């Protein structure tokens, strides 16, 4: 399980043996901790020593129903929250801890772990949610309900909804400024982008035509680009503005693009760049460097990847998209023995 902090300058991930935090600029390990049974969910508070994680065990201290609070400055657990169902997702902010199970979203006060509110959810088996924060105060809680997105207003307790897909929503993400949401269904072929203020569809993006599981979706800082990665090892980059031409305006697979003569799915906007890391699942964000991506991969590597805005298809044999590779896990053992420091 991999996750980035809010500032996107640290990555935190869990393995079967424990958890780690690495800085991204430069790539350097700063926290590592063994956890019996391993870690299934994890996040961190900004760039701090506070880590929140869930174990993998059915019973015992590190089970899937406990959220543990780890203070790395003390090198110990300083608290935990217990639920009666498996924890699906965690997000942590300066004033709030937000945790979901398959049917409830819980909002806690960060300072004293007081439960502020619980929101009952329907048809959200993955516990998907995102939180919009303004001036350190909760604004909106966004979660899925079957094929819909629900936008819950914290103050008024009113709900708005967007019908996004025909199939069940598998994954979604919200832009850094909370203006847009990108959603994909369990089919994994279409990504739709909606304006969260107007609830209107702004883009329909075509990853492909076959069924595939999407691993992650991410906006860049100014909402001009969006990426998605799949379980097949593919990473697709889309333009959300007109300054970069997308593949659907050009020749697709050697077929001249004539809308009236092609199936309806060609009306969708296709990616202008694709990267393939064969049989490697990746969790990605856009780098601070222009046209670069930071990728955390299932083979135990960080990759710095570059992409082209001129619709040049990558060489899948040599993969010239890879600028650098950094091994964060060894082939046989997790590297707990070479920890350098904790976050100050």
N, C-alpha and C positions, 0 to 999 in steps of 0.2 A: 504494500500500500504506500503510495507516494502523495505528498501534498506540498504546496508552496505556502509560505507565509504571506500576509496581506501585502507587504512591500515587494514581494517577489525577488528578494535578494538572498533568501535561504530556502533550502529544500529539506523536508523532514520525511523520513520513511520508516516503515516497519518491515521486519523480516521474521522468519520463523525463530530467530534467536534474540531479537531485541529491537531497539530503535536507534536512529542516528539523525543528527542535524549537520548539514554541510552549508557553508557559505558558497555563493555562486560567483562572487567577484572579490577575490579569486576562489577557485574550487578548493575548499579546505574543510576537513572534518573538525567540528568544534564540540560535539556532544555524541557520546555513544553509551548505551546502557543495555546490559543483558536483562531480559525479561523471560521468566519461565513460561514456556509454551509459545512465546512470540507475540507479535502485535498485529492486530487486524485493522484498526483504525487509529489515526493519530493526527494531531494538529498542534501548532504552537502559537503563543500570543506574540504578535508582531516579531521583533528581533529581540527576544528575551530568553530567560532561563526557564520559563513556564511552558511545560509540555503536557498535553492531555491525550491519553491513549486508552485503547480497549484491547484486552487480550484475546486469545483464541480458544481458551479452554471451555468445556461445558460446565465444569465445576471448579471450585477453588477460588483463590484470590483474584487471579487474572482471567476471569471468565468473560464471556461476551456480553454480559449484562451490567458490568461495572465500568464506569469511566474514572480513570485514575488521574490525579493531578500530581505531576512530578516537578519539583523545584530543583533544577540542576545546580544551583548555588549551594544547596544543602545536600545534594546527591541522595535524595530520598523522596518517597511519596509523602505529600502533605495533606492529602484528602482524597475522598472518592465519593461518587454518586452512584447509587444502585437502582436499577430498574427491574421490572418484572418481565421484560422482553428484551431481545437482542438489540443492541445499539447499532444504528445504521449509519449515522453521520454526526459530526461534531464541527461547530464553528465557534471561535472564541474572539472576543473583542475586549476593549479596555473596560467596559462596564457590564458585559453580558457573556454568558455561556449558553449556547443554543445547541440542543441535542435532540435527535429524532430516533424513534423506533418506527416500526412499520405502520403504526396507526396514530401516533401522537408526536407533536413537536413541543419540547419543554424549553422555557426561557428562564434562566437563573440570573440573579444578581451575582456579579463576579466576586465582590468583596466578602459576602457572607454565605454564599450558596443558597440563598433564599429563593424558592420557586416563585417567580413573578406571574407566570401565566402558562397554561398548557392549551394547545390547539389540537383538537381532534381532526385527523385527516382520513380520507377515504381513498382506496385504490392507489396507495403510494408505498408499495411493498419494499422499495429501495430506500425509503426515508429521504427522498431528495428534497432539499430546500436551499435557499440562499437568503441572506439578510441584507437589507439596505440600511446603512447607518448615516445619519447626518448630525454633525456637531456632537459626536459621541452618544447620540440618543437613537434608539430604535425608530425606524420609519416604516418600513414594509418587510413582511416575511413572505417569501415567494416559494411555492411548493407545487408539486404535481398532483393531479387527480386523474388517473387513467390517461386519456389523451388531451387533457386540459392543463393549463397553468392557472393557479389561484394566486391572487395578489391580496394579501391580508394587511389592512391598515392598522398599525399598532394603537393609535389613539382612538380612532372611531370604531374599531373592531369590524368594519365593513369589508366585504370581499368583492373583488372583481375577478373575472375569469376570461381566459383566451382559449378558444378551441384551436389546437395547434396541429394535430395529426389525426389520421384515421386510427392508427395503432397506438398502443400504450407508449407513453413517453419513457424512454430508457435513460436519457441523460439531458441535462440542460446546464447552461452557465449564463451569468450576468456580467455585463461589461463593468469595468472598474468605476465608472461614473454612475452606475445603476440606471442608465438610460435605455439599454437594449438587453434583450434576452435571446439566446440561441438555443433551440430545442431540436432533438432528434428522437425518432421513435425506435422501437425495438427492431424494425426492419433495417435501419441504419443507412438508407440510401439518400434521404433528404434531410437537410438542415434548414430550419426556418428561423428567420430573425424578425423579432417584433419590437416595436417601440413601446416601452412600458408606461409611457405617459398617455399616448393616444390609443394603445392596444392594437395598433394597426400592423399588418405584415409589411415589412420593408424590403426583405430579400428572401428568395427561395433558392437554396444552394444544392447542387446535385453532386454528392460524393461518388455515386455509381448507380448501378441498377440491381445488383445482387444483394441478398441479405448478408449483413455483417455486423458484428458488435462494435460500437464506437467506444473507445477508451476514454478520450477526453476531447473537449471543445474549449477554445480559448480565444479571446479578443486581444488585439494589441492595445497599446496605451491610448491611442487617439481614435479607436474604433474604425480604422480604415481597412484593417485586415482581420481575418478569422482563420483559425486552423482547426483541423480535427484529425485524430489518429484512430486507427482501427486495430482489431486483434490480428489482422493479417500482416501488420508491420508497415502499413501505408500511412503517410502523413500528407494531407491535402491542405493547400493554402488558397484562400479565396479573397478577392477584393470586395470590400463593401462600399467602394466609391467608384467613380467612372475614370479616374486617372490611370488605372491599370486595366488593360484589356484582359478579359477572361476568355477561357477556351471556347465558350459557347458562341462567341462572335467570330470564331475562326474555323479552321478545318478540324473536325473531330474524327479520329481514327481513319483518316484518309477520305472521309466522306464530305463533300462540299455541303456547307450548312444552308439548307433551304427549309425554313420552318414549315411551310405548307406541305412538304413532302415527307417529313420525319415524324416519328411518334411524339406524343404530347410531352414526354419527359425531357425532350430537348429544349423545351421552353425554359427550363430551369437554368440557372447560372452554374457553370462548371468551374472547377478550380483552375487557376492559371499556373500553378506549380505543384508538383508531386515529388515526394521523397519516399523511397522504399528501403526499409531495413528488414530484410526477409526473416519472417518468423520471430521477430522481436517486437514485443509490445512496448510502447513508449507513452510517457506522460509529459506533455510539452507546454512551454510558455514561450512567448516572443522575448528575445533578449533585448537588453538596452542598446545593443549594437544593431544598426539598421540592416534589415534583411537577414538576420540570424535568428536561430531558434535554439533554446536550451532544452535538451531532451534527457529524461531519466528513463533508462531502459531496463527491461526485465532480465537482461543478461549481466546486470551488475555494472553497467557503464553509464557515465555521463557522456553525451555527445554535444558538441557545438555544431549545428547544421546551418548551412546557408542555402538560400533559395533565390531563384532568378525571376525577375518581373517581366521577362520577355518571352514567357511561354516555352522555355527550353526544357525538354524532357530529360531527366537525369539518366546517366549511364548506370544501369542497375548492377552491372558486373563490378565496376571499380568504385561506384558511389562517390562521385566527386563532390557531393553535398556535404560530406563530413570534413569539417575544418580541423577538429581535434577530438580526441577520445581520452577520457580519464576514468580509470578503473576505481570504483568506490567500494566494491566488494571483491574479495579474492575468489579464486575458483573453488576453494574448498572450505574456507572458514571466514566468518564475519570478523573484520579487523578491529576488535575491541582493544587490542594491546597497544595501538599507536595513537591513542587519543592525545591531542595536543593541548587543548584548553576548553574552557566553557565560555559562554557569552558574558561579557562584562555588563 
